[in-house]
Amino acid sequence: MGLRRTRSLVMKNMKMFTRQPAVVFLLLLFPIIVTATFGLAFGGMGEGGLTNFDVGLLNLDTTAADPRWAESFEGNLTELEGITVLYFDANESGQSELLQGNLDAFIVVPEGFGDSCTSYWNSPFNGSTWTNTTVELYVDSGSMIASSAMPPLVQQVVLSTIFGNEATTLDLPVDIGSPAMVEASTFSQWEFMAPGIFAFASIFMIMIVAQSLTVERDGGLLKRLGTTPLKSHEFMLSQVISYMIIAVIQVLLVFATSFVIGYRPATDASGLVFAFGMLLAFSLVNVGFGLIAATISKSAEIATGVSFIFIMPQMFLGTFMPLGGGAETIARIMPSNYVTEALTTLFLRGAPVTTLSVWMDLALVSVIGVVVLLMGVLLFRRYGTR
């Protein structure tokens, strides 16, 4: 009899979900939109492909005794793949184009550049005799890629100008590895973000659980159920089963959307099954937090705000957001962090399912899920139905 009542409540919950557009959006459409949006937006970034830069060049060393040094600098710069050189006659015009975002970088070859290079070769081991000059480099501060890529590129051009293309053969105490020997990563920015997106997509279940339960309580449904033979544990079990069904659908939708837009994790079928189980365990955590939020909320509106107390830390400290310093330490107490770490190990590092660390992550998330869920059930049964 108890199982029949529980099943009836589960069917009631599922019908209620499908009849509320906002619930359908957050639980089903939201994970699809998040996955597709991030996948399409970041899928082409960081794949190791060639990035093109528009670089402005102003040569002030036109009256040098030996102008070939500046000409060599210019030639080495134009020979770089992905670099388009635009020439300027004045510093002001180049700075203006950079400010407007029409240039990724602006380089000024100073007067005396050739004399500086000549002074080095006249006495390469006596720095006191060198004529020092500075090549001015200005980069587009609005472009993270240009800000990080242009300084080493210009340094490479300077070295090639002074030492030639065989600079690495100089008799120096430190060898410099040839950039051609470094293999660029073929991972896109989306592939780095994907493990965190899977955890991110299910975090908002906290808010739906909290809102749904407070709405039922405020509408008097829980009081009416109290006049029936329904036991409290049957009601709570029906809630957990209902949201776990939603969690299964969410995970399937996120994986399906990822595959449709071309994502292929570096794991096999067993790794996908493991990831599926990990995300279900994480769903227990979110259902538990939702029950706690519903317990301390007096209305659905308040439940929304309270839910973000549990949503925001997990979202920013345990998914795809870059962390550093103290944030990394705080992230160690976030369940979502262990989900992301396990999926990163499987999907990016290509580790086998037998890797101990991923099982430790699963065990930790499962234990946290059970503890938080039991805490939420007990609190809601005692205080949340009033």
BALOBA-1460 file (C-alpha; in Angstrom, 3 decimals):
// residues 386
<rec num="1" residu="m" x="0.000" y="0.000" z="0.000"/>
<rec num="2" residu="g" x="2.817" y="2.364" z="0.881"/>
<rec num="3" residu="l" x="4.519" y="1.840" z="-2.475"/>
<rec num="4" residu="r" x="1.252" y="2.536" z="-4.301"/>
<rec num="5" residu="r" x="0.803" y="5.858" z="-2.507"/>
<rec num="6" residu="t" x="4.424" y="6.803" z="-3.161"/>
<rec num="7" residu="r" x="4.053" y="5.975" z="-6.843"/>
<rec num="8" residu="s" x="0.878" y="8.045" z="-7.069"/>
<rec num="9" residu="l" x="2.660" y="11.040" z="-5.555"/>
<rec num="10" residu="v" x="5.544" y="10.638" z="-7.982"/>
<rec num="11" residu="m" x="3.109" y="10.662" z="-10.894"/>
<rec num="12" residu="k" x="1.446" y="13.749" z="-9.423"/>
<rec num="13" residu="n" x="4.799" y="15.526" z="-9.146"/>
<rec num="14" residu="m" x="5.788" y="14.693" z="-12.715"/>
<rec num="15" residu="k" x="2.469" y="16.006" z="-14.055"/>
<rec num="16" residu="m" x="2.909" y="19.172" z="-12.007"/>
<rec num="17" residu="f" x="6.380" y="19.716" z="-13.452"/>
<rec num="18" residu="t" x="5.168" y="19.395" z="-17.036"/>
<rec num="19" residu="r" x="2.309" y="21.859" z="-16.457"/>
<rec num="20" residu="q" x="4.558" y="24.643" z="-15.158"/>
<rec num="21" residu="p" x="6.568" y="26.322" z="-17.962"/>
<rec num="22" residu="a" x="9.065" y="27.899" z="-15.555"/>
<rec num="23" residu="v" x="9.845" y="24.535" z="-13.979"/>
<rec num="24" residu="v" x="10.217" y="22.856" z="-17.371"/>
<rec num="25" residu="f" x="12.568" y="25.621" z="-18.485"/>
<rec num="26" residu="l" x="14.851" y="25.482" z="-15.449"/>
<rec num="27" residu="l" x="14.924" y="21.719" z="-15.109"/>
<rec num="28" residu="l" x="15.021" y="20.657" z="-18.764"/>
<rec num="29" residu="l" x="15.519" y="23.502" z="-21.227"/>
<rec num="30" residu="f" x="18.048" y="25.418" z="-19.111"/>
<rec num="31" residu="p" x="20.689" y="22.617" z="-19.134"/>
<rec num="32" residu="i" x="20.289" y="22.287" z="-22.917"/>
<rec num="33" residu="i" x="20.631" y="26.033" z="-23.502"/>
<rec num="34" residu="v" x="23.629" y="26.361" z="-21.163"/>
<rec num="35" residu="t" x="25.445" y="23.421" z="-22.741"/>
<rec num="36" residu="a" x="24.731" y="24.483" z="-26.319"/>
<rec num="37" residu="t" x="25.550" y="28.152" z="-25.694"/>
<rec num="38" residu="f" x="28.881" y="27.545" z="-23.992"/>
<rec num="39" residu="g" x="29.780" y="24.777" z="-26.415"/>
<rec num="40" residu="l" x="29.162" y="26.892" z="-29.500"/>
<rec num="41" residu="a" x="30.681" y="30.055" z="-28.005"/>
<rec num="42" residu="f" x="33.905" y="28.475" z="-26.758"/>
<rec num="43" residu="g" x="34.188" y="25.464" z="-29.040"/>
<rec num="44" residu="g" x="36.549" y="27.226" z="-31.437"/>
<rec num="45" residu="m" x="38.805" y="28.832" z="-28.858"/>
<rec num="46" residu="g" x="42.183" y="27.370" z="-27.952"/>
<rec num="47" residu="e" x="42.277" y="24.510" z="-30.449"/>
<rec num="48" residu="g" x="45.873" y="25.239" z="-31.349"/>
<rec num="49" residu="g" x="44.829" y="26.881" z="-34.615"/>
<rec num="50" residu="l" x="46.411" y="30.043" z="-35.975"/>
<rec num="51" residu="t" x="45.313" y="33.360" z="-34.477"/>
<rec num="52" residu="n" x="45.666" y="36.443" z="-36.667"/>
<rec num="53" residu="f" x="46.941" y="39.735" z="-35.249"/>
<rec num="54" residu="d" x="46.930" y="43.186" z="-36.826"/>
<rec num="55" residu="v" x="50.134" y="44.871" z="-35.693"/>
<rec num="56" residu="g" x="51.024" y="48.512" z="-36.267"/>
<rec num="57" residu="l" x="54.693" y="49.394" z="-36.803"/>
<rec num="58" residu="l" x="56.406" y="52.769" z="-36.513"/>
<rec num="59" residu="n" x="60.087" y="52.853" z="-37.471"/>
<rec num="60" residu="l" x="61.893" y="55.865" z="-35.990"/>
<rec num="61" residu="d" x="65.356" y="54.573" z="-36.846"/>
<rec num="62" residu="t" x="65.352" y="55.857" z="-40.420"/>
<rec num="63" residu="t" x="68.425" y="58.068" z="-40.073"/>
<rec num="64" residu="a" x="70.732" y="55.440" z="-38.546"/>
<rec num="65" residu="a" x="74.193" y="54.824" z="-39.965"/>
<rec num="66" residu="d" x="73.138" y="51.240" z="-40.656"/>
<rec num="67" residu="p" x="69.362" y="51.049" z="-41.237"/>
<rec num="68" residu="r" x="69.540" y="47.341" z="-42.044"/>
<rec num="69" residu="w" x="68.907" y="46.390" z="-38.412"/>
<rec num="70" residu="a" x="65.499" y="48.074" z="-38.362"/>
<rec num="71" residu="e" x="64.732" y="46.626" z="-41.780"/>
<rec num="72" residu="s" x="65.666" y="43.173" z="-40.478"/>
<rec num="73" residu="f" x="63.335" y="43.654" z="-37.487"/>
<rec num="74" residu="e" x="60.530" y="44.611" z="-39.851"/>
<rec num="75" residu="g" x="61.227" y="41.618" z="-42.105"/>
<rec num="76" residu="n" x="61.279" y="39.150" z="-39.192"/>
<rec num="77" residu="l" x="57.991" y="40.572" z="-37.927"/>
<rec num="78" residu="t" x="56.224" y="40.249" z="-41.281"/>
<rec num="79" residu="e" x="57.472" y="36.674" z="-41.708"/>
<rec num="80" residu="l" x="55.623" y="35.491" z="-38.607"/>
<rec num="81" residu="e" x="52.522" y="33.468" z="-39.445"/>
<rec num="82" residu="g" x="49.282" y="35.164" z="-38.494"/>
<rec num="83" residu="i" x="50.824" y="38.657" z="-38.305"/>
<rec num="84" residu="t" x="49.562" y="41.437" z="-40.557"/>
<rec num="85" residu="v" x="51.813" y="44.512" z="-40.340"/>
<rec num="86" residu="l" x="50.346" y="47.988" z="-40.836"/>
<rec num="87" residu="y" x="52.787" y="50.889" z="-41.157"/>
<rec num="88" residu="f" x="52.446" y="54.261" z="-39.452"/>
<rec num="89" residu="d" x="54.280" y="57.571" z="-39.756"/>
<rec num="90" residu="a" x="53.368" y="58.940" z="-36.342"/>
<rec num="91" residu="n" x="52.944" y="57.608" z="-32.837"/>
<rec num="92" residu="e" x="49.629" y="59.431" z="-32.366"/>
<rec num="93" residu="s" x="47.914" y="57.763" z="-35.330"/>
<rec num="94" residu="g" x="49.052" y="54.306" z="-34.221"/>
<rec num="95" residu="q" x="47.887" y="54.876" z="-30.645"/>
<rec num="96" residu="s" x="44.535" y="56.114" z="-31.960"/>
<rec num="97" residu="e" x="44.000" y="52.968" z="-34.033"/>
<rec num="98" residu="l" x="44.965" y="50.805" z="-31.038"/>
<rec num="99" residu="l" x="42.555" y="52.695" z="-28.786"/>
<rec num="100" residu="q" x="39.705" y="52.116" z="-31.227"/>
<rec num="101" residu="g" x="40.399" y="48.383" z="-31.352"/>
<rec num="102" residu="n" x="41.612" y="48.390" z="-34.943"/>
<rec num="103" residu="l" x="45.027" y="47.024" z="-33.907"/>
<rec num="104" residu="d" x="45.998" y="44.164" z="-31.629"/>
<rec num="105" residu="a" x="49.401" y="45.709" z="-30.958"/>
<rec num="106" residu="f" x="51.491" y="48.741" z="-31.875"/>
<rec num="107" residu="i" x="55.303" y="48.578" z="-32.009"/>
<rec num="108" residu="v" x="57.688" y="51.525" z="-32.073"/>
<rec num="109" residu="v" x="61.261" y="50.848" z="-33.226"/>
<rec num="110" residu="p" x="63.235" y="53.622" z="-31.472"/>
<rec num="111" residu="e" x="65.837" y="55.897" z="-32.942"/>
<rec num="112" residu="g" x="69.249" y="54.349" z="-32.354"/>
<rec num="113" residu="f" x="67.974" y="50.764" z="-32.610"/>
<rec num="114" residu="g" x="70.581" y="49.934" z="-35.273"/>
<rec num="115" residu="d" x="73.362" y="51.582" z="-33.252"/>
<rec num="116" residu="s" x="72.326" y="49.477" z="-30.258"/>
<rec num="117" residu="c" x="72.544" y="46.240" z="-32.261"/>
<rec num="118" residu="t" x="75.907" y="47.248" z="-33.753"/>
<rec num="119" residu="s" x="77.317" y="48.121" z="-30.331"/>
<rec num="120" residu="y" x="76.438" y="44.641" z="-29.098"/>
<rec num="121" residu="w" x="78.295" y="42.895" z="-31.894"/>
<rec num="122" residu="n" x="81.296" y="45.212" z="-31.545"/>
<rec num="123" residu="s" x="81.696" y="44.024" z="-27.963"/>
<rec num="124" residu="p" x="79.248" y="41.217" z="-27.127"/>
<rec num="125" residu="f" x="80.800" y="40.460" z="-23.731"/>
<rec num="126" residu="n" x="81.199" y="44.009" z="-22.446"/>
<rec num="127" residu="g" x="77.798" y="45.422" z="-21.578"/>
<rec num="128" residu="s" x="79.237" y="48.759" z="-20.458"/>
<rec num="129" residu="t" x="79.984" y="49.669" z="-24.095"/>
<rec num="130" residu="w" x="76.485" y="48.904" z="-25.433"/>
<rec num="131" residu="t" x="74.079" y="51.578" z="-26.595"/>
<rec num="132" residu="n" x="70.814" y="50.665" z="-24.898"/>
<rec num="133" residu="t" x="67.460" y="51.279" z="-26.561"/>
<rec num="134" residu="t" x="63.918" y="50.074" z="-25.923"/>
<rec num="135" residu="v" x="61.436" y="48.760" z="-28.451"/>
<rec num="136" residu="e" x="58.080" y="50.090" z="-27.265"/>
<rec num="137" residu="l" x="55.209" y="47.620" z="-27.376"/>
<rec num="138" residu="y" x="51.589" y="48.590" z="-26.837"/>
<rec num="139" residu="v" x="48.905" y="45.892" z="-26.834"/>
<rec num="140" residu="d" x="45.123" y="45.978" z="-26.931"/>
<rec num="141" residu="s" x="44.155" y="45.782" z="-23.256"/>
<rec num="142" residu="g" x="40.700" y="44.628" z="-24.314"/>
<rec num="143" residu="s" x="42.083" y="41.411" z="-25.828"/>
<rec num="144" residu="m" x="43.269" y="38.758" z="-23.396"/>
<rec num="145" residu="i" x="44.794" y="36.746" z="-26.256"/>
<rec num="146" residu="a" x="46.779" y="39.666" z="-27.668"/>
<rec num="147" residu="s" x="47.981" y="40.715" z="-24.208"/>
<rec num="148" residu="s" x="49.454" y="37.280" z="-23.549"/>
<rec num="149" residu="a" x="50.662" y="36.391" z="-27.061"/>
<rec num="150" residu="m" x="52.293" y="39.554" z="-28.379"/>
<rec num="151" residu="p" x="55.137" y="40.103" z="-25.832"/>
<rec num="152" residu="p" x="56.797" y="36.705" z="-26.510"/>
<rec num="153" residu="l" x="56.294" y="37.140" z="-30.254"/>
<rec num="154" residu="v" x="58.061" y="40.515" z="-30.226"/>
<rec num="155" residu="q" x="60.802" y="39.052" z="-28.041"/>
<rec num="156" residu="q" x="61.253" y="36.341" z="-30.655"/>
<rec num="157" residu="v" x="61.546" y="38.985" z="-33.397"/>
<rec num="158" residu="v" x="64.169" y="40.922" z="-31.425"/>
<rec num="159" residu="l" x="66.251" y="37.777" z="-30.862"/>
<rec num="160" residu="s" x="65.998" y="36.807" z="-34.525"/>
<rec num="161" residu="t" x="67.052" y="40.311" z="-35.562"/>
<rec num="162" residu="i" x="70.136" y="40.420" z="-33.358"/>
<rec num="163" residu="f" x="71.264" y="36.796" z="-33.477"/>
<rec num="164" residu="g" x="69.667" y="35.528" z="-36.675"/>
<rec num="165" residu="n" x="67.422" y="32.500" z="-37.135"/>
<rec num="166" residu="e" x="70.048" y="30.189" z="-35.624"/>
<rec num="167" residu="a" x="70.098" y="31.957" z="-32.280"/>
<rec num="168" residu="t" x="69.728" y="28.658" z="-30.432"/>
<rec num="169" residu="t" x="73.126" y="27.511" z="-31.715"/>
<rec num="170" residu="l" x="75.031" y="30.243" z="-29.849"/>
<rec num="171" residu="d" x="77.485" y="29.003" z="-27.268"/>
<rec num="172" residu="l" x="75.497" y="29.947" z="-24.191"/>
<rec num="173" residu="p" x="75.335" y="28.267" z="-20.768"/>
<rec num="174" residu="v" x="71.559" y="27.867" z="-21.170"/>
<rec num="175" residu="d" x="69.937" y="26.276" z="-24.210"/>
<rec num="176" residu="i" x="66.749" y="27.753" z="-25.580"/>
<rec num="177" residu="g" x="64.256" y="25.234" z="-26.927"/>
<rec num="178" residu="s" x="62.989" y="25.839" z="-30.437"/>
<rec num="179" residu="p" x="59.319" y="26.936" z="-30.451"/>
<rec num="180" residu="a" x="58.733" y="24.588" z="-33.401"/>
<rec num="181" residu="m" x="59.357" y="21.652" z="-31.073"/>
<rec num="182" residu="v" x="56.486" y="22.581" z="-28.793"/>
<rec num="183" residu="e" x="53.213" y="20.910" z="-29.764"/>
<rec num="184" residu="a" x="50.161" y="23.099" z="-29.219"/>
<rec num="185" residu="s" x="47.233" y="21.651" z="-27.306"/>
<rec num="186" residu="t" x="44.326" y="20.571" z="-29.496"/>
<rec num="187" residu="f" x="41.771" y="21.120" z="-26.737"/>
<rec num="188" residu="s" x="39.330" y="23.960" z="-27.242"/>
<rec num="189" residu="q" x="38.248" y="26.256" z="-24.436"/>
<rec num="190" residu="w" x="34.889" y="24.447" z="-24.409"/>
<rec num="191" residu="e" x="36.562" y="21.107" z="-23.755"/>
<rec num="192" residu="f" x="38.277" y="22.587" z="-20.714"/>
<rec num="193" residu="m" x="34.946" y="23.974" z="-19.498"/>
<rec num="194" residu="a" x="32.740" y="20.948" z="-20.267"/>
<rec num="195" residu="p" x="33.357" y="18.976" z="-17.012"/>
<rec num="196" residu="g" x="32.283" y="21.995" z="-14.985"/>
<rec num="197" residu="i" x="29.279" y="22.666" z="-17.227"/>
<rec num="198" residu="f" x="27.890" y="19.211" z="-16.442"/>
<rec num="199" residu="a" x="27.924" y="20.056" z="-12.737"/>
<rec num="200" residu="f" x="26.717" y="23.611" z="-13.370"/>
<rec num="201" residu="a" x="23.608" y="22.475" z="-15.248"/>
<rec num="202" residu="s" x="22.166" y="20.526" z="-12.304"/>
<rec num="203" residu="i" x="22.901" y="23.031" z="-9.525"/>
<rec num="204" residu="f" x="19.697" y="24.995" z="-10.187"/>
<rec num="205" residu="m" x="17.669" y="21.990" z="-9.073"/>
<rec num="206" residu="i" x="18.161" y="23.413" z="-5.576"/>
<rec num="207" residu="m" x="15.912" y="26.360" z="-6.390"/>
<rec num="208" residu="i" x="13.219" y="24.246" z="-8.050"/>
<rec num="209" residu="v" x="13.014" y="21.866" z="-5.086"/>
<rec num="210" residu="a" x="12.771" y="24.756" z="-2.634"/>
<rec num="211" residu="q" x="10.159" y="26.625" z="-4.687"/>
<rec num="212" residu="s" x="7.981" y="23.578" z="-5.387"/>
<rec num="213" residu="l" x="7.812" y="22.486" z="-1.766"/>
<rec num="214" residu="t" x="7.067" y="25.968" z="-0.444"/>
<rec num="215" residu="v" x="4.306" y="26.405" z="-3.046"/>
<rec num="216" residu="e" x="2.713" y="23.114" z="-2.001"/>
<rec num="217" residu="r" x="3.003" y="24.103" z="1.645"/>
<rec num="218" residu="d" x="1.584" y="27.599" z="1.105"/>
<rec num="219" residu="g" x="-1.274" y="26.163" z="-0.972"/>
<rec num="220" residu="g" x="-2.296" y="23.915" z="1.887"/>
<rec num="221" residu="l" x="-1.535" y="20.692" z="0.048"/>
<rec num="222" residu="l" x="0.748" y="19.353" z="2.758"/>
<rec num="223" residu="k" x="-1.913" y="19.928" z="5.406"/>
<rec num="224" residu="r" x="-4.518" y="18.116" z="3.309"/>
<rec num="225" residu="l" x="-2.124" y="15.222" z="2.807"/>
<rec num="226" residu="g" x="-1.764" y="15.066" z="6.576"/>
<rec num="227" residu="t" x="-5.449" y="14.112" z="6.853"/>
<rec num="228" residu="t" x="-4.933" y="11.069" z="4.614"/>
<rec num="229" residu="p" x="-3.312" y="7.702" z="5.442"/>
<rec num="230" residu="l" x="-0.153" y="8.991" z="3.743"/>
<rec num="231" residu="k" x="2.917" y="8.678" z="5.949"/>
<rec num="232" residu="s" x="5.507" y="11.474" z="6.056"/>
<rec num="233" residu="h" x="8.282" y="9.162" z="4.928"/>
<rec num="234" residu="e" x="6.205" y="8.152" z="1.903"/>
<rec num="235" residu="f" x="5.774" y="11.790" z="0.951"/>
<rec num="236" residu="m" x="9.481" y="12.538" z="1.302"/>
<rec num="237" residu="l" x="10.425" y="9.405" z="-0.645"/>
<rec num="238" residu="s" x="8.114" y="10.447" z="-3.466"/>
<rec num="239" residu="q" x="9.809" y="13.846" z="-3.602"/>
<rec num="240" residu="v" x="13.281" y="12.331" z="-3.764"/>
<rec num="241" residu="i" x="12.272" y="9.842" z="-6.476"/>
<rec num="242" residu="s" x="10.593" y="12.588" z="-8.522"/>
<rec num="243" residu="y" x="13.653" y="14.817" z="-8.519"/>
<rec num="244" residu="m" x="16.003" y="11.930" z="-9.214"/>
<rec num="245" residu="i" x="13.942" y="11.136" z="-12.317"/>
<rec num="246" residu="i" x="14.390" y="14.758" z="-13.356"/>
<rec num="247" residu="a" x="18.123" y="14.438" z="-12.628"/>
<rec num="248" residu="v" x="18.398" y="11.423" z="-14.928"/>
<rec num="249" residu="i" x="16.666" y="13.346" z="-17.718"/>
<rec num="250" residu="q" x="18.923" y="16.361" z="-17.121"/>
<rec num="251" residu="v" x="22.096" y="14.317" z="-17.369"/>
<rec num="252" residu="l" x="20.902" y="12.611" z="-20.548"/>
<rec num="253" residu="l" x="20.001" y="15.948" z="-22.127"/>
<rec num="254" residu="v" x="23.349" y="17.537" z="-21.236"/>
<rec num="255" residu="f" x="25.302" y="14.606" z="-22.646"/>
<rec num="256" residu="a" x="23.137" y="14.462" z="-25.769"/>
<rec num="257" residu="t" x="23.492" y="18.201" z="-26.398"/>
<rec num="258" residu="s" x="27.256" y="18.008" z="-25.913"/>
<rec num="259" residu="f" x="27.574" y="15.203" z="-28.443"/>
<rec num="260" residu="v" x="25.348" y="17.006" z="-30.950"/>
<rec num="261" residu="i" x="27.605" y="20.082" z="-30.941"/>
<rec num="262" residu="g" x="30.664" y="17.886" z="-31.421"/>
<rec num="263" residu="y" x="32.042" y="17.248" z="-27.936"/>
<rec num="264" residu="r" x="33.914" y="13.967" z="-27.610"/>
<rec num="265" residu="p" x="35.353" y="13.257" z="-24.144"/>
<rec num="266" residu="a" x="38.608" y="11.343" z="-23.942"/>
<rec num="267" residu="t" x="37.009" y="8.324" z="-22.298"/>
<rec num="268" residu="d" x="35.160" y="5.155" z="-23.223"/>
<rec num="269" residu="a" x="31.667" y="3.874" z="-22.440"/>
<rec num="270" residu="s" x="32.642" y="2.901" z="-18.907"/>
<rec num="271" residu="g" x="33.840" y="6.452" z="-18.280"/>
<rec num="272" residu="l" x="30.517" y="7.842" z="-19.474"/>
<rec num="273" residu="v" x="28.638" y="5.464" z="-17.196"/>
<rec num="274" residu="f" x="30.820" y="6.538" z="-14.287"/>
<rec num="275" residu="a" x="30.194" y="10.212" z="-15.087"/>
<rec num="276" residu="f" x="26.459" y="9.499" z="-15.195"/>
<rec num="277" residu="g" x="26.608" y="7.967" z="-11.718"/>
<rec num="278" residu="m" x="28.713" y="10.853" z="-10.423"/>
<rec num="279" residu="l" x="26.162" y="13.408" z="-11.601"/>
<rec num="280" residu="l" x="23.293" y="11.451" z="-10.048"/>
<rec num="281" residu="a" x="25.150" y="11.395" z="-6.743"/>
<rec num="282" residu="f" x="25.597" y="15.146" z="-7.057"/>
<rec num="283" residu="s" x="21.851" y="15.487" z="-7.649"/>
<rec num="284" residu="l" x="21.269" y="14.030" z="-4.179"/>
<rec num="285" residu="v" x="23.305" y="16.921" z="-2.800"/>
<rec num="286" residu="n" x="21.187" y="19.466" z="-4.656"/>
<rec num="287" residu="v" x="17.873" y="17.892" z="-3.603"/>
<rec num="288" residu="g" x="19.066" y="17.954" z="0.003"/>
<rec num="289" residu="f" x="20.057" y="21.615" z="-0.201"/>
<rec num="290" residu="g" x="16.678" y="22.347" z="-1.788"/>
<rec num="291" residu="l" x="14.882" y="20.725" z="1.139"/>
<rec num="292" residu="i" x="16.932" y="22.768" z="3.603"/>
<rec num="293" residu="a" x="16.152" y="25.967" z="1.683"/>
<rec num="294" residu="a" x="12.438" y="25.119" z="1.692"/>
<rec num="295" residu="t" x="12.524" y="24.469" z="5.430"/>
<rec num="296" residu="i" x="13.837" y="27.932" z="6.315"/>
<rec num="297" residu="s" x="11.760" y="29.803" z="3.715"/>
<rec num="298" residu="k" x="8.315" y="31.179" z="4.433"/>
<rec num="299" residu="s" x="7.290" y="31.623" z="0.778"/>
<rec num="300" residu="a" x="8.338" y="30.664" z="-2.739"/>
<rec num="301" residu="e" x="9.820" y="34.121" z="-3.278"/>
<rec num="302" residu="i" x="11.990" y="33.819" z="-0.188"/>
<rec num="303" residu="a" x="12.937" y="30.285" z="-1.219"/>
<rec num="304" residu="t" x="14.427" y="31.666" z="-4.433"/>
<rec num="305" residu="g" x="16.748" y="33.974" z="-2.532"/>
<rec num="306" residu="v" x="17.676" y="31.370" z="0.073"/>
<rec num="307" residu="s" x="18.468" y="28.867" z="-2.678"/>
<rec num="308" residu="f" x="21.193" y="31.117" z="-4.041"/>
<rec num="309" residu="i" x="23.022" y="30.788" z="-0.730"/>
<rec num="310" residu="f" x="23.667" y="27.193" z="-1.792"/>
<rec num="311" residu="i" x="23.822" y="27.820" z="-5.556"/>
<rec num="312" residu="m" x="26.366" y="30.638" z="-5.837"/>
<rec num="313" residu="p" x="29.295" y="29.108" z="-3.906"/>
<rec num="314" residu="q" x="29.001" y="25.813" z="-5.779"/>
<rec num="315" residu="m" x="28.598" y="27.568" z="-9.122"/>
<rec num="316" residu="f" x="31.583" y="29.924" z="-8.821"/>
<rec num="317" residu="l" x="33.904" y="27.780" z="-6.703"/>
<rec num="318" residu="g" x="33.275" y="24.316" z="-8.089"/>
<rec num="319" residu="t" x="32.512" y="24.353" z="-11.796"/>
<rec num="320" residu="f" x="34.378" y="25.923" z="-14.739"/>
<rec num="321" residu="m" x="35.360" y="29.245" z="-13.153"/>
<rec num="322" residu="p" x="39.151" y="29.838" z="-12.890"/>
<rec num="323" residu="l" x="40.328" y="29.849" z="-9.280"/>
<rec num="324" residu="g" x="43.417" y="31.046" z="-7.514"/>
<rec num="325" residu="g" x="44.745" y="31.808" z="-4.061"/>
<rec num="326" residu="g" x="42.303" y="31.372" z="-1.191"/>
<rec num="327" residu="a" x="39.459" y="30.496" z="-3.553"/>
<rec num="328" residu="e" x="41.101" y="27.143" z="-4.283"/>
<rec num="329" residu="t" x="41.138" y="26.348" z="-0.569"/>
<rec num="330" residu="i" x="37.474" y="27.260" z="-0.122"/>
<rec num="331" residu="a" x="36.585" y="25.201" z="-3.190"/>
<rec num="332" residu="r" x="37.717" y="22.050" z="-1.399"/>
<rec num="333" residu="i" x="34.500" y="22.089" z="0.654"/>
<rec num="334" residu="m" x="32.241" y="22.402" z="-2.411"/>
<rec num="335" residu="p" x="30.694" y="19.113" z="-3.630"/>
<rec num="336" residu="s" x="30.597" y="20.447" z="-7.192"/>
<rec num="337" residu="n" x="34.380" y="20.823" z="-7.114"/>
<rec num="338" residu="y" x="34.845" y="17.064" z="-6.744"/>
<rec num="339" residu="v" x="32.375" y="16.388" z="-9.547"/>
<rec num="340" residu="t" x="34.300" y="18.707" z="-11.860"/>
<rec num="341" residu="e" x="37.647" y="17.246" z="-10.814"/>
<rec num="342" residu="a" x="36.538" y="13.656" z="-11.455"/>
<rec num="343" residu="l" x="35.052" y="14.498" z="-14.866"/>
<rec num="344" residu="t" x="38.180" y="16.465" z="-15.774"/>
<rec num="345" residu="t" x="40.325" y="13.445" z="-14.963"/>
<rec num="346" residu="l" x="38.179" y="11.238" z="-17.186"/>
<rec num="347" residu="f" x="37.223" y="13.608" z="-20.008"/>
<rec num="348" residu="l" x="40.415" y="15.652" z="-20.407"/>
<rec num="349" residu="r" x="43.244" y="13.595" z="-18.960"/>
<rec num="350" residu="g" x="41.892" y="10.387" z="-20.446"/>
<rec num="351" residu="a" x="42.407" y="8.453" z="-17.221"/>
<rec num="352" residu="p" x="40.784" y="5.000" z="-16.983"/>
<rec num="353" residu="v" x="37.788" y="4.384" z="-14.749"/>
<rec num="354" residu="t" x="40.008" y="2.343" z="-12.453"/>
<rec num="355" residu="t" x="41.837" y="5.521" z="-11.377"/>
<rec num="356" residu="l" x="41.674" y="5.745" z="-7.598"/>
<rec num="357" residu="s" x="41.138" y="9.505" z="-7.423"/>
<rec num="358" residu="v" x="37.865" y="9.454" z="-9.374"/>
<rec num="359" residu="w" x="36.441" y="6.771" z="-7.102"/>
<rec num="360" residu="m" x="37.475" y="8.794" z="-4.069"/>
<rec num="361" residu="d" x="35.669" y="11.800" z="-5.578"/>
<rec num="362" residu="l" x="32.569" y="9.679" z="-6.201"/>
<rec num="363" residu="a" x="32.636" y="8.291" z="-2.672"/>
<rec num="364" residu="l" x="32.977" y="11.756" z="-1.174"/>
<rec num="365" residu="v" x="30.154" y="13.242" z="-3.258"/>
<rec num="366" residu="s" x="27.934" y="10.229" z="-2.471"/>
<rec num="367" residu="v" x="28.529" y="10.517" z="1.266"/>
<rec num="368" residu="i" x="27.888" y="14.262" z="1.188"/>
<rec num="369" residu="g" x="24.757" y="13.642" z="-0.881"/>
<rec num="370" residu="v" x="23.340" y="11.099" z="1.564"/>
<rec num="371" residu="v" x="24.167" y="13.245" z="4.607"/>
<rec num="372" residu="v" x="22.749" y="16.451" z="3.130"/>
<rec num="373" residu="l" x="19.651" y="14.647" z="1.836"/>
<rec num="374" residu="l" x="18.925" y="13.030" z="5.218"/>
<rec num="375" residu="m" x="19.489" y="16.354" z="6.939"/>
<rec num="376" residu="g" x="17.097" y="18.049" z="4.519"/>
<rec num="377" residu="v" x="14.450" y="15.345" z="4.919"/>
<rec num="378" residu="l" x="14.600" y="15.463" z="8.715"/>
<rec num="379" residu="l" x="14.500" y="19.255" z="8.859"/>
<rec num="380" residu="f" x="11.624" y="19.535" z="6.402"/>
<rec num="381" residu="r" x="9.581" y="16.817" z="8.133"/>
<rec num="382" residu="r" x="9.982" y="18.570" z="11.471"/>
<rec num="383" residu="y" x="9.810" y="22.259" z="10.571"/>
<rec num="384" residu="g" x="9.019" y="22.637" z="6.873"/>
<rec num="385" residu="t" x="5.428" y="21.403" z="6.828"/>
<rec num="386" residu="r" x="4.154" y="24.006" z="9.274"/>
